[in-house]
Amino acid sequence: MRVTVLGLGSMGSALAGALLDKGVETTVWNRSAGRAEALVARGARAAATPREAVEAGDVVIACVLDYGALLEVLEPVTGSLAGRELVNLTSGSPEQARQMAAWALAHGVGYLDGAIMTTPPGVGSQEMMFLYSGSREVFEARREVLSALGDPVRLGDDPGMASLYDAALLGLMWATMTGWLHGTAMVGADKIAATAFTPVAIRWLTAVAGFVATYAAQVDAGRYPGDDATVDVQIAAIDHLIHAAAERGVDNALPELLKATMVRAGAAGHGSDSFASVIEVLRGPAEG
C-alpha cells in the first residue's frame, strides 16, 4: 500500500514517521521542501508538487494548517485525486468537515475525517486514540494504515462527528488540567511538591471517572436523583476550596466560575438534584 502525507508540520511529520516505522511506502509533500529532508533520510519519497504527491499514493493523508489551506492544495489536483481516498486529519469544525466531505463526494474521492487525540510524540502508539467519521468503506479498507498511526476509533457516518468529539474532549482536557494546576498551586503554597500531589490527584480522577459514568445515564434520561451529593451540597463544598485558595493567594477565577454555574443550576430548581443536573444550565435554549 502506498500512502501520501500532505503537510509536514510537527504533527504531519510524526504521521509520516509512524508510517515509515511500520514499513509503509510513504510519499511526503510540504510547501517548504526542507521539512521533508529528515523523513527522506528515513526512507520517505519527497514529491515536488501536490499533484506528484497525490498520484504517488493510494491513500492521501492531509494534516495542514486549516481547511482553507487544504482546499488551496487540493483544488488544482482534483483530477488526480478522483478515485483515491482522502483521510483528512486537519483540525477544524464539524461544519467544515461536512463541507469537505461534500466536496470530496462531488469529486469522486473517498473521504474520512479524523481527529488526532495526542501530541506528536504519541503518534504511533496504540494507547492513543485517532477518531474517525465518514465513509465506513474507507475506514475498513484502510484500517491497517490507520492503525499504524494509533488506535482507530470510528464514530459513525456523519463526517462531522470526529471534529465534534475532538472539540468536546479538548474542553474536558483543558478543564481537567487547569483544575489540576489550580490544586497544585494550592498545595504548592504549603510547600508540597507537584510530584507528591499528582499521584493522589490521579487516583482521585479514577473515582471521578466513576461519577461521570453514573451521571451519563442520568443526563440521557433527563432525571437527576440527588442520592449521592446534591448541587446544594456541592455549592457549600466549593466555598471551602475558594477560601483555601484565597488564603494562599491563588487565583480563584476557575472555582468562582464553577460555583456560579452551580448557583444557576440551584436557582433553576436543581438544588436537591445530583451534580449532573448542571447540564440543564449549560445546554442551549434549543436543547434545554
N, C-alpha and C positions, 0 to 999 in steps of 0.2 A: 504494500500500500504506500502511495506517495502522498505526502502532506505538505502543504504550503502554509507558512505563517507570515501574515502581513502585520507589520508593526513590531519593532524591536526595542521598545522601552524596557524598563526593568521587568515588567510582567511578561511582555511578549518574548523577551529573551529567555526568561525562565520556562515558558511554554515550549519554545523550540528546544531548549536544553533537555527538558524532560523527555521529549520525543526522541532525541538523539540517544539519550541514556537507554531507551527501550529498543534501540536499533531500527527506528523508523526512518525511512528515506525522507529527508526533510529539506525543503527549499525555503529560503527566507528572503524577505524584502523589507527595506526600510527607506524612508525618504532620505535619511542621512546614511549613505552606504557604509560608512566607517563602523557603524554599530554591528555589522554582520561579521566583522573580522574574527572575533573570538569564537563564534559559532562555526564559521568555516574551518577554523583550526581543529574543531571537534568533529568535523565530518559533514557539516551542512553545505548545501549548494546555495550560493548567493545569486539572486536574479537581479538583472539590471533594471528591469521595468516591472510595473504591476502586471502587465499582460504576460510577460515571460513567467512571472511567479505563478499566476493563476493557471496557466497552461501546463505548468510542471506538476501540479497536484491533482489528485482525485478529490481530495478534501481541502478546502481553504479555511484556515482558522484566522480570524481577524481580531486583533487587540490593538486598537488605535486610540487616539485622544478622545474622540466623540463620534456621534453618528454623522455629523456633517463631514468630518474628515473621512469617514468610511465611504460615504457616497462619492466624495470627491475622488477617491482612489478607484472605486468600482464602476462608476457610471461609464467611463470611457472603455471599459473592457467587458461589457455585458455579453457581447457575442462569445467571448472566450469562457465566460463563467457559466453560460447556459449549459444545462446537463450535468453540472458539477454540484457539489454540496458545500454550503457555507455554514460554518459554525462561528457565530458572532459572539465574542467574549468582550466586546466593547461596552463600557459602562454607560447606562442611560436610563430612561424612564420606561415604564410598561407601555406607554403610548408610542414611544419611539420604536420599541421592539415590535409592536404590532404593525406599525407603518413599514418597518423594514421587512417584515415577513410578507406583507402585501407586495412590496417592491420585488422581492425575490420570486414570489409566485408569478408575477407578471413577466418576469424574465426567464422563467423556466429553471429556476435554481432551487434545489432542496435546501430548506432553511431550518436551523436550530439556533435558538437564542440561549445564551448562558450567562451565569454569574460565578465569579471565582471567589470562593469563601476562604481565602487565605492570602497571606502576603507572598511575594516571590519566593522566599526560602522554603515555603511549604509546598510549592508546586511539585508534583510527582509523588507525593505521599498519599497513601490510601486512607490515612486518617483525616485528610482534608476533603471537604465536600466541594464539588462543582455542580451547581444547579443548572438544569436544562429544561426548556419548554419549547413546544413546537412540534415539528414532524416526528412522529413515532418511528417512521421508516428510517429516517436519517439516524436517529438515536440508536436503534437496534443494529443497523448496518455498520455503524462506526463506533460501537461500544468499545472495541479493543483500543482504538486510538484515544477515545475519551478517557478510558481507564488509565492510560499512560500518564495523564495529567493529574489525576486524583480520583476520588470515589465519585462516579457519576450518579446523580440523583435526578430522575425525571419528574417534573411537576405537572405534566399534562399537555394537552394540545394547544392551549392558549399561549401564544409566544410571549405574552407579557408577564407570565407568572414568575419566571426566573428573576426578572428585574424587580418585580413587586416584592418577592420574598427577600431579595438582596437588600432593598431599602429597609424593610421591616427588621431584618436581622442585624443590619448595621446599627439601627436605632437601639436595639437590645444591647448590642456590644458596647456602644458609647455610654449608655445609661449605666450598665454594669461596671465598666472600667472607671467611670467618673465616681460612682458610688464607692468603689474600692479605693480610689485615690483620696476621696474625702475621708474615709475611715482611716487610711494610712496616715494622712496629715494629722488627724486627731490623736492617734496613739503615738505618732512621732513627736508630738508636743510634749508627751510624757516620757521621752527618750526610749521608746520601743521601736526597734528596727523594723523596716518593711518586711524583711526576710523572716522575722519572728511572727509578725501579724498574719502574713499571707497564707501559710498553711491552715491556720484556723479559719480564715476567710473562705478558702477554697472548700473546706469541709462544710461550712455553712451554706455555700452555694449548692451543694448536693441536696441539702434539706430544702432549700428554696425551689430547686427543680421539682421536688415532690409536691410542693404547694401549687406550682404552676400547672402540673399535670392534673391535679384535683380541680383547679379553677377552670381549666379549659372546658370541661363538660358543663360547668355552671354557665359560662359565657354562651355556649351554644344553645343551652336551654333557656337562657334569659331569667334564670332563678338563682338566687344567691343566699342560700341558708347560712345564717351567721352562727354556725355551730363550732367555729374554731376561734377566730378573732375578728370582731366586727370593725367596721370603719371607725366608729366612735372610739374603740379601744386603740386602734392604730393612731388616731389623732392625738390621743393622750401620750402614747409611747413616743411619737416623733418629737414631741416637745422636749423629752429628755435628751434626744440627740441634738436638737438645736441649742439647748442650754449648754451641754458639754462642749460642743464645738465653739460656741461663743466665748466660753470661759478660756479656751485655748487659742483664741484669735484666728480660728479657722473660718474661711468664707462659708456662709450658710445659704448661698443662693440656691443650691440644689435642694437641700431639705425643705427650705421655705416654699419652693415651687411644688414639691411633693405634698407638703401639708396643705397648700392652697387647693390642690386638686382633690384631696381627701375631704376638705371642708365643703367644697362644691358638691361632692357626692352626698355628704351628710345633709346638706341643705336641700338636696333633691329627694330626700326621703330614704336614703340608703344607710343611715347611721347604724341600724341594727343588722345590716346585711354584711356578708363577707367582703373582703377587700376586692374580690373580682367585680363587684358592682361598680367600682370606679370607672369601668369601661363605659358606663352609660353617660358619663360626662365627657369622655374622650371621643365618642362617636359623633360624626357629623349629624346635622338635622335629618338628613335623608335616611340614616340608619337608626337614629335614636327613637 
